[in-house]
Amino acid sequence: MPERLGRHAPRGARGDFNVGPESETLAILSRDGLTEQVTAHAEAGTRTSHYRKPMRFADYMLVNDAARVQDFRVVRSPRCRITARCS
């Protein structure tokens, strides 16, 4: 991340990355100080039951420590989506 943002400013990235939890993409973001939230809080994954392939994760939300996540969950109804509340 650019230094002009500062290491103490809340930062994050989220989206449909279409990569597995062990991907180089997530490893790079982790090395930059972002903590992945989805795999820690959504054991069943982010895919709906309509997705039949074994990879259960594609959507991710990463934040740095300054974001101070207060609540995180994957909402399963009406369809799978990620929500988080940060201060």
N, C-alpha and C positions, 0 to 999 in steps of 0.2 A: 504494500500500500504506500502511496506517496507520503513522505514525511510531513508535508504541509498539513495533513489531517491531524497529526499528533497521535501518540500512542494512548493518550488518556481519553480521547473522544470516542463515544459509542460508534461502533462500526459493525456492519453485518453484510451478509450475502444470502440470498434465498432464491430458490427456483427449481425448475425441473431440469436437473443437470444430466439425467440419463446416464449416470455412472454408478458403479457399485460402491458400497461403503469403504472398500479397501483401495479405491482408485487413487491415482497420482494427483488428480485434480483436488480431491479433499485433503490429501497429504500436504500439498502446497499451501492451501488455505490455512491448514492447521499450523504449519510452520510460521505463517504470518500472524499468528496470535488469535485466530478464530476457532471457536469451539463448536463442533457440530452438535445440534440439538436433537435431531430426529431419531437417530439410531439409539440414543440414550433413553428416549421417552416413548418410542413407538415400536414395541417388540414385534408387532404383526406387520410392520412395514407401512408404506404409503400407497401401495397399489390396492385397487378394489378387488373384490372376489371375481370380477370378470377377467382379470389378468391372470392367465394360466401358466406363465413361465416362472421358473424358480426364483429369479431375482425380485425381491419384494420392495426394494427401495429405488427411487428415482428422484424424489423431491427432497430437498434439504434446506435447512436454515442454520446458518452459522453466525455467531456473534462473538465479539471480544468481551473481556471481563467488565469493561465500562458500561455495557448494555444492561447489566443487572436484570436478567430474566426473572420475572416474578411468577409466571405461569406458562406452561407449554403443554399443548395436547394436539393430537391428530383427531379431527372431527370426522367421524365415520358416516354421519347421516346429514343430508341426503346423499352426499358422496364424499369421498375422502378429500380433505384439504387440511392444510397446516395453519394453526393460529398460534400466536404468541403475544404476550403483553409485556412490554418492557418499560422501565422508567428511565 
